[in-house]
Structures are given as C-alpha cells and as structure tokens.
Amino acid sequence: MQSFTSKVEITAPVGSWESLSAAIRSGADSVYFGIGILNMRARSSINFTLRDLVKIAGICRKNNVQSYLTLNTVIYDGEMKDMQKIVNSAKKNGITAIIASDQAVIQYAVSIGMPVHMSTQTNISNRAAVKYYSQFADVMVTARELDLAQVKAITKAIKKEKIKGPSGQLVKIEIFAHGALCMAISGKCYLSLDNYNASANRGACYQLCRRPYKVTDLDGAVEMVLDNEYIMSPKDLCTIGFLDKIMASGVCILKIEGRGRSPEYVNTVISCYREAIDSVTEGSYTPEKIAGWMDRLKTVYNRGFWNGYYLGQTLGEWTGKHGSVATQRKEYVGKVTNYFRNLKVAEIQMESGTLEPGDSIYIQGPTTGSIEMVIPEIRVDLKPVMKTMKGEQSSIPVETFLRRADKIYKIISVK
C-alpha cells in the first residue's frame, strides 16, 4: 500500500458558531466562512458579520487553524465599497486568505496584499488556466467536473513547469471531497434567476433542481413522473472510499462542502476524513475502515452518495427522494443549566420528550461545538432513575466541559 509523507489539509465549512467549534474540535486544519450577502451561501447559512470576523480570526489563531473568507459571488458596481470594507477587515484581522472568483475582488485583494484562493467558480480545468491565475493566487480550487487523471495532469504540470504563486511557492490544488453537488457547471446556474430573479451566482439559490418534476405532453392529456427520481438533483459527493487515489493525484487541500448544514454534520464528516487522511498517510487505510466511515457518514444529512466525476463517470447519479436520507435524526429535549467541573456532571432542564440511560445524544453550543455521547446514567434529585422527562431537572455524567444553555438533542434512528 502506498503511504504519503506530505501533509494534506482538510478545510471545513462553517455556517454557525457551533459548526466553527465542531470543526476545530474534530481536527480541521482550516475553515471557510462567509460575511453578509457577498458569498455563495448567503441564503442557506447563518451569515456572519464584520464584528464576527474579528472573533472568528481570534478563535482560529488561538487554535492554530487557517481561516478562509468566501467572497466568491458576482460583484456589482454598487457593492464595491462593501466588498472593499470586508477585504480590508480580513487583512487587518489576519484572515489567512480570501476565496474569490470575481476579478474586482481578486484585483483589490492583491492590491492590498491580501492572499487570494481561486474559487471553483473560476472553472479552472487546465494548466494554462493555472498559469494565468498564478499571478493572483497560491491556491486554486479546480472545476468540479474534472476526473482524477485531469487533476493529476495539472499537479504534475505545476511541479514540472514550476508554476508558482505570489508567495514564490508552487501553486497548491484544492478539490471538493465531500458534500452537495448540483447540476450546474462548478456552481454557475441560472434556474433561480430565471424563475425568481434570485441569482444562484450571488448566493441566492432557491434549489429548484432539488424538486420533483413531471413531463406533460402538449395537450395535457398525459403526465409522467420521471422515473421517480429527482433528475436534476445529484446525490452527495463522497470520496472517502478512494481517498488514497485522490492523495496520489497530488492534491494538497480537501474541501468539505456544507456551510448550510448542522454542527453534527461538520463534526462527523471532518472526523471521518481526518481519520481517513491519517490512515492513508500511515499506510493503514483498509476496506474495513472505509466501511466504518461510510456508516458514520450516513448518520448525518446526505442525499445518498456517489463518487462524483473523479473516477471517470460522465453522468451524475440522482437522488430518489426529497431531502436527507440520513440514518439518524435529532430531537431537541432540553438544555444544560449547570456543569459541575469537579464531578464532571451536567445538570439538564428537560423541555421536551424523554431520556433514558443508553440513549445517544448530541450536546451542542457556540463554544462547545457538537459532542456525541451515550448516556451512562441519569439522576433526578440525586437518585438514579431509568427515565427523565419534560419538566424535570436531571443530571448526567459528561467528561467534556459544557456551558450553560448548551442544547441537548436525542439521536433517533431512522429506518
């Protein structure tokens, strides 16, 4: 089995404070996030503010995590001042890099010495494009439609032709490794613009491709559901089963999609890919481990999995139902009201449902992130009980330090 000595970075999606903490706790090397409306998840995630940017930068520095700010939408003239204000703040507060595709953003960032990463929206598909963009950026996300042979040809050309970015270092190639794919070419889509005057290229996608459709003949006499599939809605990308091939292609950074998804999604996916990358590096990457990671990945939001285009497949695989097919869902039951550090016990106010010893739960909060655990014991009024329910104040042993108002969710298996 081939082993690897070079470090492969994993970058995590952050659409909330809980996800930021979850990403750091689960082993991400870097995180990416958006500010305001000038990013490609302006509608689907909780957008941070300029004030938040300062705090995020500090948290990332404290935890030795790289921070990437997405400014990857199309920019209009009336937005230039807002864009410049965001880039200036990123520069001032030590954000690692701006992810961009619009030349207005790229040129301005370069002009003030702010590092730039080329977004997948720039559709970098060949080494000539890499050469061109190397005058602006040290890191480039290739087009999502490339297969691994094409990616490897680009990374080999970078080394052979010594294509360097502004830092003087060889250009690094980043690819998407896991998460949602859409029918668009590297994110460029006009369905929402055409139907709702809300451009997907400006972070305002209504996800029309995720809906079911019928074919109707011209006189309206015959309607046909299209194979009971959502034929414009691809399954989610999952590469954990051939991560060794991806790393062998010369890729330096693996991006996990999902700024609109939950903290437990970030925690589970980053943890699995962190373990898989380390296993490939150590030479202990096995089918048994892959099967275990796949089972865990299926527990959080997904539309089903496929390999994307990396292994040469020319057509997408489509989802068979609306929404997630995750094998688990979460149900809110209460919140933490106190944590006794010496005893390592959390006090919980039950606000809904029930909890029993042996139940699996998520504990989530802005600083705590997302913790998954099995309840070993429950006490009410200091006495062991077999169940606690709405209205009761109970306590459970928890090794990790918790904060007041952290939320408790019961994990429910979905059959």
C-alpha positions in Angstrom: 0.0 0.0 0.0 1.3 3.4 -0.9 1.9 5.8 2.0 2.3 9.5 2.0 4.6 11.9 3.8 3.3 15.2 2.7 0.6 16.9 4.7 -2.9 17.1 3.2 -5.0 19.9 4.6 -8.7 19.4 5.3 -10.9 22.5 5.3 -14.2 22.6 7.0 -17.4 24.5 6.2 -18.5 27.0 8.9 -22.0 28.5 8.8 -22.6 28.9 12.6 -20.6 29.3 15.8 -21.5 25.7 16.7 -20.1 24.5 13.4 -16.9 26.5 13.9 -16.3 24.9 17.3 -17.2 21.5 15.9 -14.7 21.9 13.0 -11.9 22.8 15.3 -12.7 20.0 17.8 -12.9 17.4 15.1 -9.5 18.1 13.6 -9.9 20.5 10.7 -6.7 22.3 9.5 -8.7 25.2 8.2 -12.2 26.6 8.0 -14.1 28.7 5.4 -17.0 31.1 6.1 -18.9 34.0 4.6 -19.7 37.5 5.6 -23.0 39.2 4.7 -24.5 38.6 1.3 -21.4 38.5 -0.8 -20.8 34.8 -0.6 -22.3 31.7 -2.3 -24.2 30.6 0.8 -25.9 33.9 1.5 -29.3 32.3 1.8 -28.6 28.9 3.2 -26.4 29.6 6.2 -26.4 31.9 9.2 -24.2 34.7 7.8 -21.6 36.3 10.0 -20.9 40.0 10.3 -17.8 42.1 10.2 -17.8 42.1 14.0 -18.0 38.3 13.9 -15.0 38.2 11.6 -12.8 39.7 14.3 -13.9 37.0 16.7 -13.5 34.1 14.2 -10.0 35.3 13.3 -9.0 35.2 17.0 -10.5 31.8 17.6 -8.7 30.4 14.6 -5.4 31.9 15.6 -5.8 30.5 19.2 -6.4 27.0 17.8 -3.7 27.2 15.0 -6.4 26.8 12.3 -6.2 28.6 9.0 -9.2 30.9 8.1 -10.6 31.5 4.7 -13.2 34.1 3.9 -15.6 33.4 1.0 -16.1 36.4 -1.2 -16.9 34.3 -4.2 -20.1 35.8 -5.7 -20.5 38.0 -8.7 -20.0 41.6 -7.6 -21.9 44.6 -8.9 -20.6 48.2 -9.0 -22.9 49.3 -6.2 -21.2 46.7 -3.9 -17.6 47.7 -4.4 -17.4 49.7 -1.1 -18.9 46.8 0.9 -16.5 44.4 -0.8 -13.5 46.5 -0.1 -14.6 47.0 3.5 -14.8 43.2 4.0 -11.4 42.6 2.4 -9.8 45.4 4.4 -11.2 43.9 7.6 -9.9 40.4 6.6 -6.5 41.9 6.0 -6.5 43.9 9.3 -7.6 40.9 11.4 -5.2 38.3 9.9 -7.6 36.1 8.0 -5.5 33.7 6.0 -7.0 34.2 2.6 -10.0 35.4 0.5 -11.7 32.8 -1.7 -12.8 34.7 -4.8 -13.9 34.4 -8.4 -14.8 37.9 -9.5 -11.9 40.0 -10.8 -13.0 43.0 -8.8 -12.4 41.1 -5.6 -9.2 39.4 -6.9 -7.6 42.7 -8.1 -8.5 44.6 -4.9 -7.3 41.9 -2.6 -4.0 41.6 -4.5 -3.6 45.4 -4.4 -3.6 45.5 -0.6 -1.5 42.3 -0.1 -4.4 40.1 0.9 -3.8 36.4 -0.2 -6.4 35.0 -2.6 -7.6 31.5 -3.3 -9.3 30.9 -6.6 -12.9 29.6 -6.2 -14.3 26.7 -8.1 -16.5 29.3 -9.8 -13.4 30.3 -11.9 -13.7 26.9 -13.6 -10.0 26.1 -13.6 -9.8 23.0 -15.8 -6.3 23.0 -17.3 -2.7 24.1 -16.7 -3.0 27.2 -18.9 -5.7 28.5 -16.5 -3.4 27.6 -13.6 -0.6 29.6 -15.1 -2.9 32.6 -15.7 -4.3 32.6 -12.1 -0.9 32.0 -10.6 -0.2 35.7 -10.8 -3.0 36.2 -8.3 -3.2 33.1 -6.1 -1.2 30.4 -4.4 -4.2 28.0 -4.0 -6.8 27.1 -6.7 -9.9 25.0 -6.4 -10.3 23.1 -9.7 -13.6 22.7 -11.6 -15.8 20.1 -10.0 -16.2 18.3 -13.4 -12.6 17.1 -13.6 -11.6 13.5 -13.2 -8.6 12.5 -11.2 -6.5 11.9 -14.3 -7.1 15.5 -15.3 -6.4 16.7 -11.8 -3.1 14.8 -11.7 -2.1 16.2 -15.0 -2.4 19.7 -13.6 -0.5 18.9 -10.4 2.3 17.3 -12.4 2.5 20.3 -14.7 2.7 22.6 -11.7 5.8 20.7 -10.5 7.4 20.2 -13.9 6.9 23.8 -15.1 7.4 25.2 -11.6 4.2 27.2 -11.6 4.4 29.5 -8.6 2.0 31.8 -6.9 2.6 35.3 -5.5 4.3 33.8 -2.4 7.0 32.2 -4.6 5.8 28.7 -3.6 4.4 26.1 -6.0 0.7 26.5 -6.6 -1.5 24.2 -4.5 -4.5 22.5 -5.9 -7.7 22.1 -3.8 -10.7 19.9 -4.6 -14.1 19.2 -3.1 -14.0 15.9 -1.3 -17.5 15.6 0.2 -20.9 17.2 0.3 -23.6 18.5 -2.0 -23.2 18.6 -5.8 -25.6 20.4 -8.2 -26.4 20.2 -11.8 -24.6 23.4 -12.5 -21.1 23.7 -14.0 -18.9 24.4 -11.0 -21.7 26.3 -9.4 -22.8 28.5 -12.3 -26.5 28.2 -12.6 -29.4 30.4 -13.8 -32.5 28.4 -12.8 -33.3 30.6 -9.7 -32.5 33.8 -11.7 -34.8 32.7 -14.5 -37.7 31.7 -12.2 -37.4 34.1 -9.2 -34.9 36.8 -10.2 -32.6 35.5 -7.5 -29.2 34.5 -8.8 -27.5 31.4 -7.6 -24.3 33.0 -8.7 -24.9 35.5 -5.9 -25.7 33.1 -3.2 -29.5 33.3 -3.6 -30.2 29.8 -5.0 -33.8 28.5 -4.4 -32.6 25.0 -5.2 -35.2 24.4 -8.0 -33.1 21.4 -9.2 -33.9 19.6 -5.9 -37.6 19.5 -6.7 -39.6 16.6 -8.3 -40.9 17.2 -11.9 -43.4 15.8 -14.2 -43.3 15.6 -18.0 -46.6 16.7 -19.6 -47.5 16.3 -23.3 -48.5 19.4 -25.2 -52.3 18.8 -24.9 -52.0 18.0 -21.2 -53.6 14.6 -21.6 -50.6 12.6 -20.3 -48.4 13.2 -17.3 -45.4 11.1 -16.3 -43.2 11.3 -13.2 -39.6 11.0 -14.3 -38.5 7.5 -13.1 -39.4 8.5 -9.5 -36.0 10.3 -9.4 -35.0 13.9 -8.9 -33.2 14.0 -12.3 -31.6 17.4 -11.7 -30.6 16.7 -8.1 -27.4 14.7 -7.8 -26.5 12.6 -4.8 -23.9 14.0 -2.5 -20.2 13.6 -3.3 -18.3 11.1 -1.1 -14.6 10.3 -1.8 -13.6 8.6 1.4 -13.6 5.2 -0.4 -10.9 6.3 -2.8 -9.0 8.9 -0.8 -5.7 7.1 -1.4 -6.2 7.8 -5.2 -7.1 11.4 -4.5 -4.0 12.0 -2.4 -1.9 10.2 -5.0 -3.1 12.8 -7.6 -1.1 15.5 -5.9 -4.0 17.4 -4.3 -2.9 19.5 -1.3 -6.3 20.5 0.2 -9.6 18.7 0.6 -12.6 20.8 0.9 -15.8 19.6 2.7 -19.0 21.3 1.4 -21.7 22.2 3.9 -21.9 25.7 5.3 -25.7 25.3 5.4 -25.6 22.1 7.3 -25.6 21.2 11.0 -22.8 21.1 13.6 -23.1 17.3 13.9 -22.6 17.1 10.1 -19.4 19.1 10.4 -18.2 17.1 13.4 -18.9 13.7 11.8 -17.7 14.4 8.3 -14.5 16.2 9.4 -13.7 13.5 12.0 -14.1 10.7 9.4 -12.0 12.4 6.7 -9.4 13.4 9.3 -9.1 9.7 10.3 -9.0 8.6 6.7 -6.3 11.1 5.7 -4.2 10.0 8.6 -4.8 6.3 7.7 -3.7 6.8 4.1 -0.6 8.7 5.4 0.3 6.0 7.8 -0.4 3.1 5.3 -3.3 1.7 7.4 -6.2 2.6 5.0 -8.3 -0.6 4.7 -11.7 -1.6 3.3 -12.9 -2.4 6.9 -12.1 1.2 8.0 -13.8 2.6 4.9 -17.0 0.7 5.7 -16.9 2.1 9.2 -16.5 5.7 8.0 -19.3 5.2 5.5 -21.7 4.0 8.2 -20.9 7.1 10.2 -21.2 9.5 7.3 -24.7 8.1 6.6 -25.9 9.1 10.0 -25.8 12.8 9.2 -27.5 14.8 6.4 -27.0 13.4 3.0 -28.9 12.8 -0.3 -27.2 9.5 -0.9 -23.6 9.2 -2.0 -21.7 8.8 -5.3 -18.1 9.3 -6.4 -18.7 12.4 -8.5 -16.7 12.6 -11.7 -13.3 11.8 -10.2 -13.2 8.1 -11.3 -14.3 8.9 -14.9 -18.1 8.8 -14.6 -19.6 11.1 -17.2 -23.2 11.4 -15.8 -24.5 12.2 -12.3 -26.3 9.8 -10.0 -29.7 11.3 -9.0 -31.4 11.4 -5.6 -34.5 9.2 -5.2 -36.4 11.3 -2.7 -36.6 14.9 -1.4 -34.2 15.9 1.4 -31.9 13.8 3.6 -31.7 10.1 3.7 -29.6 10.1 6.9 -29.9 7.1 9.1 -30.3 9.3 12.2 -32.2 12.4 13.1 -32.1 14.6 16.2 -34.9 15.6 18.6 -34.5 18.6 21.0 -35.1 17.6 24.6 -33.5 20.2 26.8 -30.6 22.4 27.7 -27.7 22.5 30.1 -28.3 24.7 33.2 -25.1 24.0 35.0 -21.9 22.0 34.8 -20.0 20.8 37.9 -16.4 20.6 36.8 -15.1 18.7 39.7 -17.7 16.0 39.4 -17.9 16.1 35.6 -21.6 16.2 35.8 -24.1 18.2 33.7 -27.4 19.5 35.0 -30.1 19.4 32.4 -33.5 21.1 32.2 -35.8 18.7 30.3 -38.1 20.8 28.0 -39.4 18.1 25.7 -39.5 14.3 25.3 -37.6 11.8 27.4 -34.1 10.5 28.0 -33.0 7.1 29.3 -29.7 5.5 30.2 -28.2 4.1 26.9 -29.7 6.9 24.7 -27.4 8.6 22.3 -27.4 12.4 22.4 -25.8 15.4 20.8 -24.7 18.3 23.1 -24.3 21.5 21.0 -23.4 25.1 21.7 -21.5 28.0 20.2 -18.3 27.2 22.1 -18.9 23.5 22.8 -19.4 22.7 19.2 -21.0 19.3 18.8 -20.4 16.4 21.1 -21.9 12.9 20.6 -22.2 10.5 23.5 -24.2 7.7 25.1 -25.8 8.5 28.4 -24.3 6.1 31.1 -26.5 7.2 34.0 -29.3 9.6 34.8 -30.1 11.1 38.2 -33.1 13.1 39.4 -32.9 14.6 42.9 -29.6 12.8 43.2 -31.2 9.4 42.8 -30.6 7.1 39.8 -33.6 6.8 37.5 -34.5 4.8 34.4 -36.1 7.8 32.7 -36.3 11.6 32.8 -39.0 13.6 31.1 -40.3 17.1 30.3 -40.3 19.4 33.3 -37.7 17.6 35.3 -34.2 18.7 36.2 -31.8 15.8 35.9 -28.1 15.2 35.8 -25.8 13.0 33.7 -22.0 12.4 33.7 -20.2 14.2 30.9 -16.4 14.2 30.6 -16.2 17.3 28.4 -16.7 20.7 29.9 -20.1 22.2 29.0 -21.6 25.6 29.1 -25.0 26.8 30.3 -27.6 26.9 27.5 -25.8 24.2 25.5 -28.6 22.3 23.8 -29.3 18.6 24.2 -30.7 16.5 21.3 -31.7 12.9 21.5 -30.5 10.9 18.5 -33.2 8.9 16.8 -32.5 6.0 14.4 -34.4 6.3 11.1 -35.5 3.1 9.5 
